Amino acid sequence: MNWEQACRLLRFGRSEGIPRSKDGLAAPSPSRDLLGVARAASVCVASGKGGTGKSVMTASLASKFSAVGRSLILDADMGIGNAHILQGVSPERSFVELVAGTAGPREIVSRCSATLDLIAAGSGVSNMAELSTFELHRIAEAVEQLETEYQYMLVDSAAGISNQTVTFAAAADVVLVVTTPAVTAMTDAYAFLKVLYRCRPDSAPLLVVNRAHHEDEAHSVAQRIEKVCGRFLDRHPRWIGWVPTDDAVIESVNARTSVVEHNPNAPAARALDHIASVVLDELGSLRARGLGRSLMSRVVRTSKLA
């Protein structure tokens, strides 16, 4: 593959229109183990580049998901997590204590609302950014224990294409890739998709364009990414919507809450409502595999290949 060709296409390429998803809410069909225990459906919010709005997206999806069923946010940006900020909570424990062996799975869960919980990541803890296989396995075991207690799990992913980041994404039932109209963000979104497809060939990621000035701009961004993926990867992420540039998002972040909670009538909030509906519909069409079980399988597989 010629990387320069891909970058040029992201800047100037054109392609046919991309089908859009319909609105609608649907509960997922839960997977059940041998004892008939249902496990949570999971979505990983990811991007190739930092600053695209993953945490804002996750917080708003969590607000909508938790209105349908009990939900858990996993902050997987292990070194510099900030998902807790948009929930207005200050967790005393996080994945740091779990990895260190000083706290169990339920001891690191923080209550955000009656139907929404969160597990925070470390903040400024450099060793969390590069976990060992043993440490990842410990996290996978904890998630597997917890996933029977929730209907939905949302992973607020770290940016980039590290093995740790892609492992979380590949383990989720649905991957939602967030990009912006910036060429660097589009290029990095393509890089992430390339690695994700390699790690999980059957993945069917969804694409959202954030901070667009208008729908035509968002559509153009989606077309460029779709064309490059089709040409060099023979795969096509599915564009499901866009979120406009909106000062209400900044105001909600400063208020330590999601924009759909802070200003539900704002243009960005209405767009996020639509995206949440599409993702819930997507989860409703799938049989949940269990994030922890899938994560554990991938960690073990990676360990054997190492």
N, C-alpha and C positions, 0 to 999 in steps of 0.2 A: 504494500500500500504506500502511496506517495502522500506524506503528511502535508506537504506544501499544496498539493492539489486539493486536499480536503479543506485546508484553511481558506483557499481562494473561493471554493464553492460556498463556504459558510458566509463569506463576505458578499458574494455576488450571485450565487446560484439561484435558480428558479426551478420549480417543479409543479406537478399537478396538485390540486387541493387535497387536504387530508380529511378523512371522515371525522365527524365530531360525535361524541357520545351523547346519548339522551339523558335527561334528568331522571331522578327517581331514587327512592330509598329502598334498601333491601337488606335483610339480615343474612349473614353468611351461613352456608351449610357447614356445621362444625364437623371436624374430624373426630373420631372417637377411638380410643385405644381398646385393648382387649377387655377392659372392664367397663367399657361404654362411657368413658369420661370425655366430655367435650372440651376442646381447646380453642383458645382465642384466635380470631383472624388477625393477620398482621399486615401493616403497611410501613415501608421504609421511605422516608422523605430524604432524598439525596441530591447531590450536585457534584460537578467536577470542580467547582470554584467556590470559595468562601464568599459570603456577603450577598448571595442570591435571594435570601429570604426563607431558608429552610425552617428556621425556628418559628418565624411568624406563620408560615404555612402549617407547621405541626400543631402550634397552639390553637389555631382556628379549626383545624380538622378535629383535634381532641375535644373542643367545645361541642362540636356537632355530633361526633361519635358518642360522647358520654351522655348525650340526650337520648340516644337509642339503646345503649347498653353500657355496662360498667367497663371503663377503659383505663389503660395504663400507658403512660409515656415513658419510654426508655431513652435517656440522653446518651447516645453512643458517641458523642464528641468527647471522648474520654479525657483528653488533656485540658481542654478549655470549654467545658460544657456550660451552657447558659439557659437551657430550657426552663429551669426553675424560675428564672426572672420573669418570664411571661405568665407564670402562674401565681406570682406574688407570694411565693413561699421561700423559706430559708432552711433547707434540709440540714439536719444535724449529721446524717450519715449518707453515704453515696456508694457507688461502685468501688471507690477507693478502699473502704472498709471491708467490702465483700472480698475483693482480691487479696487484701492483706490477711484475711481470715479472722478478723476481729468482730464481724457482724454477719448474721445469717440473712437469707433472702428477704424475709418479711420485716426484718429490722431496718432495712435501708429504704423501705417504701414510705413515701411522704404523701399525706392526704391533701389533695387540692380542692376537692368538693365531694359531695355525697357519692358521686359516681365516677370520679376521676382521681387517679393516683399517679405518682411520678417516682422514678428512680433517677436521681441526679448523677452527673458525672463529676470527675475531679476538675478543679479550677486551678490552673497553674501547676499541675502535677505532671511533670514531663514524662515520667516512666509509664504513665497510663496511656500515652499515645502509641506505645509500641509494646503491647502485651505479649507475654509468652504463650505458647500453646496451652500450658497448664492453666494460666490465668484466664484465657479465653474459655477453656473448658469449664472452669469454675463459674464463670458468668453464664454459660449455656445451661449448666445444671440448675442455677438459680432461676433463670427464666422458665425453664421447663417445669419447675415446681410451682411457679406463679401463674402460668398461662391457663391453668384450669379454673382460675378464680375470676377471669375476665372474659368479656366478649370480644374486645378489641385491644390490640397492642399497636402503638405507634412509635417507630424508631426515628428519633431526630438524629440523623447521621452526621458524621464528620465530613468535611469536604475532601475531595481528592480521590485518589485511586489506590490507596494503601491496601494491603492484603486484609487488614483488620476491617477497614471500611467496606470493602467489596464483599467480605464474608457475611457481614450483617445484612447487606442488601440482598445477596443471593439467597439468604435463609428466609426472607420475608415472602408472604404470599403475593404482595403487590409492591412494586417499586415505583415511586413517583419522583421523576427527575425534574428539578426546578432550575430554570435558566433565566437569563435576562437578555435584552437586545444587544448588550455589549458583545463584541466579537470575541473577547477573551472568555466570556462566560459560555458562549455557544461552542467555542473550540474545546473548552474543558468538559462541557456536557457530552460532546461527541467522544472525547477520550474516556469518560466514565462509562458510557454506553458500550464502547468497544471492549473494555475490560469486563464489564458485567456479562455481556454476551459470551465471552470466552469462558468465564467462570461458570455461568449457568445458561447453556445454549437454549433452553426452553423458556427463558425469561420473556415476558411481554410487558416491558415498562411503559408507563404513562408519562406524558410530557406536559409541563405547565410553563408558560412564559410569564414571568413576573415583572412588574414595574414597566409595562409597556405604555406608551402614550395613547395608543388607540388600537382597535382590533386589527386593522390592516397591518400594522407594524408587528403585532404578535403573530399573526398568521404567516407573515413573511419569514419571521424567525423560525417558526415551526417547519415551514416548507424547506428552508435551507438545511436544517438538521435532518429532516426526513430524507432529503435527497442524498446527502452525504452518507448517511447510514445505509441507504439502499444501494448506493454505488459501491461502497467499499466493504460493507459488512453483510450485504444482502438481507438486511433486517430493517424494520420500520417501527420506531416507537410511535405510540398513538397519542396525538395531541388532544387533550381533553378540555382545555380552556386557558384563560389568561387573566391576569390581575392587573388593573391599571395603577399607575403611579398615583399615590393618594396620601396627603398629609395626615389623614386619620390613622394610618399605620404607625407613623412616627409618634403620634400622640398616644396611641395605645401602648406602644413599647415603653414610653416614659411613664405610663400609668401602671406598668407591670401586669398587663393583661392582653388578651387577644383582641384584635380589631372587631371580630364578630360579637364580642361581649361588650366592648367599650363603645362602639358606634355601629350598631347593626344595619343602619341605613346608609352607611358610607359606600361609595362605589366599590371599594376593595372588599368590604365585608360581603356585599351581595355577590361579587364574583367568587369569593371563597365559599359561600353557601353552595353555589352551583358546583364547584369542584368537589366539595365534600359529598354532595349527592351522587356525583358520578363515581367517586371512589367507593362509596358504600355500595352502589349498584354493582361495581366490579367485584367487590368482595363477596357480594351476595350470589354471584354466578360461579364462585369457586368453592372448593372444599378446603377448609383451613387445614394446613399441615402441622401447625404448631411451631412457632418461632424457635422456642428452646430446643425442641427435638431436632429440627432441621439444622439449627446452628451447631448443636453438638455433633451431628453427623458430619457436617462440613469441617469442623475443627479436627475431628478424628481423621478424616480423609486427608486433610492437608498435612497432618502430622505424619501419616504413613508415607506421603509422597516426599517429605523433606529428607 
